[in-house]
Amino acid sequence: MRARLDVAYDGTGFSGWAVQPGRRTVAGCVVEALDRIFGPGVATGLTVAGRTDAGVHATGQVAHVDLPDDAWAATGPTLLRRLAGLLPTDVRVTAVAAVPAAFDARFSATFRRYAYRVTDAPHGADPLRRHDTLAWPRPLDLARLNAAAAGLHGEHDFAAYCKRKENATTVREVTRLDWRRDPDGVLVATVQADAFCQAMVRSLVGAMLVAGDGRRPPDWPAGLLTRRERSSEVTVAPPHGLTLVAVGYPDDPAELAARAEATRRLRTPTLGRAPYTS
């Protein structure tokens, strides 16, 4: 059977999600805990919705893992509590549920939503939020930030904002991108898309911040969308301000397989581009 795991973590002490030899990673901790519960290699196929980079946090990460039916029957009801006793305090599995075999944490997802926290307070970040809030040294204007964000909304080739990978597309559809200033004065960017390429969110934030503090015009970030290579003018914002807050899936379980197939298949050319793969 297949189990969905909802996962939260403080990314400060991790070298990202993916297992890396000799490095502490979120997936490595989860696999180690599962192996202690079920036995080495019994839980297989750990797959995550978004492979976050080193230092990036999550409150709404989603993964799936496959288990023998008898192992789930014996352990499923107590799995959440057992994981809590084995995982380190900076990573939690917050929910466990049986899901259809067609559920794929990565390919069935309809969106990923991130939040990026920035403070422009003269004294910097609150000490208790220093691990998830970037301290910006210049005053930021909310209207300028949202003007910059507006030009990045929609489907574009985000090559200027991505670390290109061979045979991978840099075309993405940003379905939400906006800023708010919370009562405590912290600015929060919400960025949602069907998927993101590597470093894309932090690159977008980095470009919007220099527009928000007046060093670039608000239309500058959108102007970079004409580039077909990564722009050296874009500074990638530090990872600690970024949190994966939600991953969306079809409401109807019958649509899971179709969504996964659609994500994997060769996409139809749009906006005058040649075909590309997901």
C-alpha positions in Angstrom: 0.0 0.0 0.0 1.0 3.6 -0.3 1.2 6.1 2.6 1.1 9.8 2.3 3.4 11.7 4.8 2.9 15.4 5.5 6.2 16.7 6.7 7.5 19.9 8.4 11.1 20.8 9.1 13.4 23.6 10.1 15.9 23.5 7.2 18.7 25.3 9.1 20.6 22.1 10.0 19.9 20.2 6.8 21.7 20.0 3.5 18.3 20.0 1.8 15.7 17.2 1.3 17.5 14.7 -0.9 19.8 12.0 0.6 23.4 12.9 0.1 26.3 10.7 1.3 28.0 12.1 4.4 25.5 14.9 4.8 22.5 15.4 7.1 19.3 15.6 5.0 15.6 15.5 5.7 15.0 12.4 3.6 17.9 10.7 5.3 16.3 11.3 8.7 12.9 10.0 7.5 14.4 6.9 5.9 16.4 6.1 9.0 13.3 6.4 11.2 11.2 4.2 8.8 14.0 1.6 8.7 14.0 1.5 12.5 10.2 1.0 12.6 9.8 -1.5 9.8 13.2 -2.9 9.2 15.9 -1.9 6.6 14.4 -1.5 3.2 10.9 -2.5 4.0 9.5 1.0 3.4 10.4 1.8 -0.2 10.1 4.5 -2.8 10.2 7.6 -0.7 9.1 10.4 -3.1 8.7 14.1 -2.2 6.6 16.9 -3.8 9.5 19.4 -3.8 13.2 18.7 -3.2 14.0 21.8 -1.1 17.6 23.2 -1.0 19.9 23.4 1.9 18.5 25.8 4.5 15.0 26.0 3.1 12.2 25.1 5.5 8.8 23.4 5.1 5.5 23.5 7.0 3.5 21.8 4.2 5.9 19.3 2.5 4.3 16.1 1.2 5.9 12.7 0.5 4.8 9.2 -0.2 6.3 5.8 0.7 5.3 2.2 -0.2 4.8 -0.4 2.5 3.7 -4.1 2.5 0.1 -4.5 3.4 0.8 -6.5 6.6 3.3 -3.9 7.8 0.8 -1.1 7.4 -1.9 -3.2 9.1 0.3 -3.8 12.1 1.9 -0.4 12.4 -0.2 2.2 10.6 -2.4 3.3 13.5 0.7 4.0 15.7 3.1 5.2 12.9 2.7 8.9 13.5 3.5 8.6 17.2 6.4 6.2 16.6 7.9 8.6 14.0 7.6 11.4 16.6 9.7 9.4 19.0 12.4 8.6 16.5 12.8 11.7 14.3 15.0 14.6 15.4 13.2 17.7 16.8 13.8 19.8 13.7 11.8 17.5 11.5 8.2 16.2 12.1 5.8 14.0 10.2 2.6 15.8 11.0 0.1 13.4 9.3 0.1 9.9 7.9 -2.7 8.5 5.6 -3.3 5.6 3.3 -3.7 6.9 -0.3 -4.6 5.3 -3.6 -1.7 3.6 -5.5 -2.1 6.3 -8.2 -1.1 9.1 -5.7 2.3 10.4 -6.5 3.6 13.1 -4.2 5.6 14.7 -7.0 3.8 14.1 -10.2 0.2 14.3 -8.9 0.7 17.7 -7.5 -1.2 20.6 -9.0 0.7 23.4 -7.3 3.5 24.2 -4.8 3.2 27.3 -2.7 6.1 29.0 -0.9 6.3 31.9 1.4 9.4 34.1 1.8 9.7 36.3 4.9 11.7 39.6 4.9 12.1 42.3 7.5 13.3 45.8 6.7 13.2 46.8 10.4 16.4 48.8 11.3 17.1 46.4 14.1 16.9 43.3 11.9 15.0 40.1 12.4 13.3 39.2 15.6 15.7 36.8 17.5 13.1 34.1 17.7 12.5 34.3 13.9 16.1 34.7 12.8 16.1 31.3 11.1 13.2 31.9 8.8 13.3 35.7 8.2 15.7 37.6 6.1 16.9 41.0 7.4 17.0 43.5 4.5 19.3 46.5 5.1 17.2 49.0 3.1 13.5 50.2 3.5 11.2 48.2 1.2 8.1 49.7 -0.4 5.1 47.3 -0.6 3.6 48.9 -3.7 6.9 48.6 -5.6 7.2 44.9 -4.6 3.7 44.1 -5.8 4.3 46.1 -9.0 7.4 44.0 -9.6 5.5 40.8 -8.8 2.7 41.6 -11.2 5.0 41.4 -14.2 6.1 37.9 -13.3 2.7 36.3 -13.0 1.6 33.8 -15.6 3.3 31.3 -17.9 6.8 32.4 -19.0 10.2 31.0 -19.7 12.0 31.7 -16.5 15.5 30.9 -17.8 16.9 34.1 -16.3 15.8 32.9 -12.9 16.7 29.2 -13.0 19.8 27.0 -12.9 19.4 25.2 -16.1 19.5 21.4 -16.2 20.1 19.4 -19.4 16.9 18.3 -21.1 14.8 20.2 -18.6 12.5 23.1 -19.4 12.6 26.5 -17.6 9.0 27.3 -18.6 6.7 27.5 -15.6 3.3 29.0 -14.8 3.2 31.2 -11.8 -0.4 31.2 -10.6 0.1 33.5 -7.6 2.8 36.0 -6.7 2.1 38.8 -4.3 3.5 40.5 -1.2 1.9 41.6 2.1 3.1 43.4 5.2 2.0 41.7 8.4 1.1 43.6 11.6 4.6 43.0 12.9 6.0 44.8 9.9 7.4 41.6 8.3 7.0 41.4 4.5 5.9 38.1 3.1 6.0 37.0 -0.5 3.6 34.2 -1.5 4.8 32.4 -4.7 2.7 29.6 -6.2 3.2 27.6 -9.4 2.6 24.2 -11.0 6.3 23.5 -10.4 9.6 25.4 -9.9 13.0 24.9 -11.4 16.1 25.0 -9.2 16.6 28.3 -7.3 13.7 29.9 -9.1 11.8 31.2 -6.1 14.8 32.7 -4.4 15.9 34.3 -7.6 12.5 35.9 -8.1 12.6 37.2 -4.6 16.1 38.6 -5.1 15.0 40.5 -8.2 11.9 41.8 -6.5 13.7 43.0 -3.4 16.1 45.3 -5.4 13.0 46.7 -7.1 11.3 47.1 -3.7 14.1 49.1 -2.2 14.3 51.4 -5.3 17.6 50.3 -6.8 15.8 48.9 -9.8 12.5 50.0 -11.5 9.5 47.8 -10.7 9.3 46.6 -14.3 13.0 45.3 -14.3 12.3 41.8 -13.0 9.7 41.2 -15.8 12.1 42.6 -18.3 14.5 39.8 -17.6 12.0 37.2 -19.0 13.3 37.9 -22.5 16.6 36.3 -21.5 17.2 32.6 -22.5 20.1 32.1 -20.1 20.4 32.7 -16.3 21.0 36.4 -15.6 24.1 37.3 -13.7 22.3 40.5 -12.5 19.9 38.5 -10.4 21.1 37.8 -6.8 19.6 34.6 -5.3 18.0 35.5 -2.0 19.3 33.5 1.0 17.6 30.2 1.7 16.6 30.7 5.3 13.7 33.1 4.4 12.0 30.5 2.3 9.4 28.0 3.5 7.3 25.5 1.5 3.9 26.0 2.9 1.5 23.9 0.8 1.2 21.4 -2.0 -2.1 20.9 -3.9 -3.6 17.7 -5.3 -6.8 16.9 -7.2 -9.8 16.7 -5.0 -11.1 13.6 -6.8 -8.9 10.5 -6.3 -9.9 9.4 -9.8 -7.9 12.3 -11.2 -4.6 11.4 -9.6 -3.3 9.1 -12.3 -4.4 11.5 -15.1 -2.6 14.4 -13.4 0.6 12.4 -12.9 0.5 11.4 -16.6 -0.1 14.9 -17.7 2.8 16.1 -15.7 5.2 13.6 -17.1 4.2 13.7 -20.8 5.6 15.9 -23.5 3.8 19.2 -23.3 2.2 21.0 -26.3 4.1 24.0 -27.6 2.7 27.3 -26.4 3.6 31.0 -26.7 5.5 30.1 -30.0 8.0 27.8 -28.3 9.3 24.5 -29.4 8.0 21.4 -27.4 9.5 20.8 -24.0 9.4 18.2 -21.3 8.5 18.5 -17.7 
